[in-house]
Amino acid sequence: MLVAYTEQNEPFILNSSMPQTTLHQLRKSKKFYCPLCKQQLLFKIGSLKIPHFAHFSKSNCEYLFSDRESEIHLKGKEQLYNHFKALKLNAELEPYLPSIQQRPDILLQDQTEKRFAIEFQCSSISHERLVERDEGYASEKISPIWIPNTPNNIVRKGIQKISLTKNHQQFLHSSEHHPYLMTYNPNVRQFFYISNLIYLQGNRFISKVQAISITQQKFPFYLPKPLTQNEFKQFLLINNEEKHKYLQRRVLLSRRGVRDILLRSAYELRLNLHALPNYIGIPLVGNDELQVFSVDWQLAIFYFIHTTQIELSHMKGQTIFYFLKWARLPENARAKHVVYQYCRLLEELSVQHSYQSIQEDKLLEVLYNHFLAI
């Protein structure tokens, strides 16, 4: 907790830039109280965390949870608050909203008097709790903005393969182009944008990572731009490398034999898994809806067409739902849409069967246009 009340009932905000001598003198000369329960607080000045307030151990205050805030959370919250104040924004640190019994890290109000709850999230939060908090803010006409702490594996900029936990994935923002994740790292005072995500497998994605110093950040926040064609080409190269590694593992480690739909598809279609056509296993927005690597479900489509003798142009509507059930893939509208988009992309490439070859430049052009159109 960084905010407390003095004996004169005035708010006091701690600042870690205060000299140690000043902090120790304040602790000796003043008493500080919780904004909610009004009980006296401990004024902690240690070496592991920045200066902060905490309740005594026997307190039963609703604010007690804030005593367990990590160093990174306290530091990030303070930096963000100071930044918003430097931008001349109406910012309030740790305000308690009694009507919904919630306390955002920072409450902002812009020039139009629209309010925003800034939540710097450093710990896991369940989806149910996240929805509950968002609904609480919505009831007060407050727009929540969740800024998770930057994942530890994000240390550089550029096009790269990354891992995102399910906890981080639920903070994805929507934008004009693609979902993106805006994170903040207090240790380097930088916002890291993880954008243009393409799903690989599990928690792994291909993404463009950009870094912006907090001193360069504005409000409303910067929005990441779509990929250039050269950047998308790098996506394709990484995807092809990962596809090759994935197929090697599947061939070597699969224990299901003919029950493995990937191996079965390749066998029935007389295809070499190490030399598949370049349009099988391509990166598409929405690949994560199928919950498997793109090469699994895209090759399965060709096997499905082969066994049912259905023309590619007929892969739409209920036929796609039938395919999803047949391939034991998620049967929902979003999965159906991804399959539909892939089939239309194949038609645009004039692909009729899995023995055709497509020039790399042509594939890149069509894929890139599809990517931008999402």
Helices and strands as residue ranges (DSSP letters): E 3-5, E 11-13, H 20-29, E 42-44, E 52-54, G 62-68, H 71-86, E 90-93, E 106-109, E 115-121, H 127-139, E 142-148, E 158-163, H 166-169, E 180-185, E 190-201, E 204-213, H 229-253, G 257-259, H 261-268, G 273-275, G 287-290, H 294-308, G 312-314, H 318-326, H 333-348, H 360-373
